[in-house]
Amino acid sequence: MLVYKYRGGSAEIFERDLESLEKNYFWSSGLENLNDPQENIIISNKFMEQSNWLGRLFGKKSQKSILGINESLENLLQHNKRIGIFSLSTSFMHKLLWAHYANSHRGFCVEYELEKLLDNHVYENKYSFPVIYSSTPLELGLTDIPSLSKNNNLIQKLFGCKSKDWEYEEEYRIVTDDFGRYSYDFKAVEAIYFGLKMSDSQKESIMNRLKGRGIKYYQIIQIENKYELDVVLVKNIDDSELNYLTQIPEEVTKHKSVNYEIFEKYYIKISKKAEIKIALESVISQDQISWLSNIFKEHLFQGAERIFIFYYLESEGRDYVWATSHIINGEMEISIKNSMI
C-alpha cells in the first residue's frame, strides 16, 4: 500500500524535513502537538457501568477480575501522554492537503511503501490504520474487551477517531508507543512529488542528498484552463546506479568503490542496542571501517547507544567474522582479526 506525507518546504523546516529523509526516520508527534485539540476524546462510561454490573451479578471473585480490567483500561487511556502519531494521506494529488500542509505548493510530497515503512527489523510496536470519522466521539463497551490486549482495533478506536469535519483529509495513521524518532528502511521511499511553486534550488538539494537510492521524482503541473492537476516525471540529476548503503564510494576508498551487503540487522529500542552484519566484497582499511560505522550510526539507528557491527569477507563465507566495530556511548572500537586497533 502506498501512503503519502506532505512537507511544507519553508526555509525554517525544509532542512529538518530533508534531514529526516536523508537519515531515514520519521517523527511521531505527541497528541498535544497535533492540530486538532479534540484528539483522543473517548467515552468509557458505558464500559465502566457494564463491567461493574457484571461484577455485582457474578459475585466478589468476578468483581476482582472486573476491577483489574477497569484498571487496565484506565492505564491504557492514560498512556496517551506518551503515544506518538505519524499522520499520512492516501493521495498525492489532494488539492487541500497541498494548500494546508505543503505551504501552498511550495513544498513537496513523499510517497512511502507502507509495509517497508513499518518493517525495519526493529523491536518496537507500531499500529497502522485509516482514521475513523464520526459525528460523535466513539464509545467503549464490553464488546471491546477482546481488544484490551492493545491490538489494532482498540488502538484505532482510541487514537484514530476524529470529527467528521476532518473527513476531507482521508488520513491514514501510524501510531507508536512513544512519540519521537522512528527509523525505517530507506527503500520505503518510492517517490517524491514537487509542488507547483517549489524552488529549483530545493528540488536540486533533495536529489543531490538522496543520491543512489532509486527514488523517482515527479513535478505537479497545472492542466491549462481546468481545475485539475497532473504529474510529469522529472529527470534525476543523479544517473548513477543504486548504491546507497551498498557501496563504499571512490571518494572514500581513494581507489575503486567497494560493494557490501547488509544481510542481517536488528534494533531493540528499549535497550537502545543495535546489531548489524555485513558481507564485504574485499578487505577494507581501518579508516574505511570507521567511515562505514558512522554511516550506519547516522543513517540506520540514530537512537542506538550501543551498535555492534560484524564484517565478513565474501571470499571467506559468512561463518567467519573478519572484523568488528563497536560504538558504545559515542566511543568507537575497531578490531581486525586478532589485532585490536
N, C-alpha and C positions, 0 to 999 in steps of 0.2 A: 504494500500500500504506500502511495506517495502522499506526503504531508508537506506543508509549506510554512515558512516563518518570514514575515515581513520585517524589514530592517529600515531604520529611519534615515540614515545617510547624512545627518547633520554633522558638522565638524566636531562637535563635542562627543558624539557617540560612535562615529564611523570607525575610529581606531579601535575602540573597545569591541565592536562587532566583528571587525576584521581579525583581530587577535583571537577571538573565540573560534573563528573558522580555521585560522592558521594552526591553532593548537588543539583543535578537535574537542571542544567542550561546549555545553550549553549551560545557561544559568537558570536554575529552577527557583522561581520567586516565592517568597513568603506571602501568605494570604493578605497581610496588611499592605503589601506593596502593589497589589493588583488594582486596576482602575474601577472596579465595581465594589462599592462599600457594602453591598448586600451579599457578598460571597459567604457561603457556608452557613446560611440560615437553614436549620433543620428542626422539625417538630418531633420531639421524642416523648411528649406527654402520653400519647396513646400507648406506646411501648411500655412505659412505666406502669400505667394503670392496668394493662393486660397481664403483665408479669406478676404484679402484686396480687391481682385477683387469683391467678393460678396458684400462687404460693399459699394463699389462705384456703383455697379449695382442697389442696392435697396435703396440708399439714406442715409441721415445723421443719421436717427434713427437706421438703421441697422449697420452703421459704429460704433456707440457707443457699440452696442451689440458685434460686432466682436472684437472691441478693448478689451472688457472685457474678451472674450475667449482667445485672444492672451496673455493677461497679466496672465491669469490663467495657460496657458501652460508654459510661461516663469518662473512663480513661481515654477511650478512642476519640471521643468528642473533644477532650482537652488537648489531644495530640495536634490539633490544628495550629497550635502556636509554632510547631516545627515543620509542618508539612510544606512541601515545595511543589510548584506548578509551572510547567513549561507549556505555554499556550501556542497552538498551531492552527493552521487552516487546512481545508481540503481542496483549496483552489488557489492558483497563482494569478488568476485573472479577475479577482474580486475588486471592483472599482472603489467601493467604500473602504476596503482594507488598504488599498494603495494610498488613499487620501488620509486615512486616520493613523496608520502605523508605518507608512513608508514616506512620511514627510511630503505628501502631495506629489508622489512620483520622483522625488529627489533621491530616494533610497533604492533598495533592491529587495529581492525575494529569494530565499534559499529553498531548494527542493531537496527533501530528505526521503530516503527509503526507510520507512518506519521500523521494519524488522531489524535492520542494521543499526538504527539509532538506539534501539532498546538492548540489543545483544552485543556486549563488548567484553565478554569473559570477566565481568566484574560482579563480585558477590554483593549485590545491593538490590533492594526492592524498587521496582518501577511498575506502575499501573497505567494503562492507556485505554482511552475510550472517547467517543463523541460526547459533547456536552448535551445534557437534557435541558430543554427549555420548557418552563411551566409558568402558568399564570399565578400559582401559589407555591410556597415552599413545600418540598416533599415531606411526607410524614413517615416515621419509622413505626413498624408494628411487629408483632410476634412472627410474622412470615419472614422477617429479616433475620431471625435467629440463626438459620444455617449459614448466613453470610458474616457472622461475627468473627470468623477466622481471618478477616481483612482481605477477602477476595475482591475481585474487580467490581462485583455488583454493589457491595456495600460502599466501597471507596467511591464509586461513581455517584452513588446517592448522596454521600456526604460532601464530596468535593467536586462534583461535576454537574451540578444543577444551577441554572441561572434563570432570571426572569425572562419572559418572552420578549421583552424589549431588546434583548441582545441576540435574538434568533437569527438576524440577518448575517451574523458573523460566521455561522456554521463552524463553530470552534471544535477542535479536537485537542485533547489534553494528555500530557504525560504527568502523572502525579508521583512524587518521590517522598520517601520517609522524612527527609530533611531538605531545607532549602540550601542553595549553594551550587557549586560547580559539579557537573557530571560529564565525564569523558565518554566519547563514543568512537567507533571505528570510522576513520576518515572516509571510507568507501560509502558511508551513509549519505554523503553529499553528492547528489546526482547532477544537479544543475543550479545555475544562478541566473535570475532574470533581472535585467537592469531597467529601472524606471524611465519614463519618458523624459524627465528633466535631470537625470543623474549626470554628473560631470564626467568628462572623458578621463580626467586625472584619477578619479576614484575607481573607474572601471579598470584602468591600467594597473592601479595598485592591487586590486583584487586578483587579477590574472597573474601578475608578477609574483605575488606572495603565495599563491596557491598552485604554483607550477608542479607539473609531474604527477597530478592526481587524477587525470582523466575527466575533469569536470567539463560539462558543456555550458556554454554561455548563450543567452538569448537577450534580444532587445525588444522591449514592449514598444509597439508603434500604434499610431492613431490611423484608423481607416478613414480616408477622406470622405467628408460630407455625411458621416454616420456617427452615432453614439456607440461606436464599437471599437474594440482594441484587437490587436493581433500580435504575433511574435515572429521575429526572424532570427535565424542562427547567426551568432557573431563569430568571426574568425578569431580563434585564440592566439594571442601573441606568443604563446608557448607551444611550439610544434614538436616538442620532444616526446619521447615515449613515457609510459607510466613508470616513474622511478622513485616516487616519494615513499619513504620508509621501506625501500627495497634496494637502495644503492648508495654507496659512499661516493660522492661525486669527485671528478678530476681535480677540482679546486682544493679539495681536502687532501687527496692522496698525492697530489703533485705529479701524478703519472696517469695511468688509466683508472677508470672507475672500477669499484669492486661491488659485485652484487651480493645480496644476502636475503635470507628468508626468515621471517618471524614465524616459527612453527608451533609455538606454544606461549601463552601468556595468561596471567590472571591478576586480579587486584582485589584484595579484601579491604573494603573501605573502613570497616570498624577498627581494624588494627593498622590501617594505612600502610599495608605491606603489598608489594608487587613483585612478581617474578616473570622473567622473560627469557625465552630460549631462542637463539638464532643460529642458522647454518650459514657459514661464510664460504664464498667461492674460493678464497685464498687467504693466506696469512696476512694480517694487518699489523700496523705498528701500535705502540703504546698511545701515541697521540691520536691515532685514528680510533682506538678503543675509547679514549676519553671523549672525543667528539661524538661518537655514536651514543655513548652513555648519556650525555647531556641532551641529545636529540630525543632519546626515549623518555627522559625525565620531563622535558618540556612539552612533548607532543603526544605522549600516551597517558601518563598518570601524574598530573601536576600535584595532586593531593597526597601522593605517597611520601612517607618519611623514610621508608626502607625499601630500596629497589635492589633486587638480586638478578644480575644478568649473566647468562651462561652462553659461551661461544663454542660452536662446534665447527670443524672443518668438513666440508662435503667429502673430501678425499679420505677422511678417517671414519666417516659414519657418525650417527647420532647417539652412539653409546659412550663416546669418549669426549669429555669436556676439555677443550684445548685451552681456554682462558675464561676468567671471570672478572666482572667488575661490579662492585657493590657500592651503592650510595646510601649512607646512613646519616640522617640529620645533616645533609649537605656535604658530608665528607666522603670522598671517593677513594676506594682501594682497588687496585688492579693487580691481578695475578695471572701470569702466563706460564702454563705447565707447572714446573716445580719451583719457579723463581718468583719471589714477591717483588713488585715494582712500587 
